[in-house]
Amino acid sequence: MTAGLTYLGLFTPLSRWALRWIANIYDGFLMPPMPPTPKDMEARAATVRQVITFARNTPNARLCLHRRDTTTNDGRLIVPPPGAGRFLLQLCHAA
């Protein structure tokens, strides 16, 4: 889930706290918010590695994946971002 709602302006720090709290309750993984900044790229990669490690080390692991902005305004699907297929392949091999 996202680590913060950056469009909330002054309430962004509160959203970061609340989302971290929810992720801890449900054992979620926090992904830096979109759009990514150069400093967020390392944190995004770390989260991807955490998910793959979780899938490899947890018997019968259950993951829910959702990518934001998966459609255009007219409802058409967009091309997945680079690396999405490799990530899904790693998850398949982890099972």
Helices and strands as residue ranges (DSSP letters): G 6-11, H 12-25, H 40-57, H 84-94
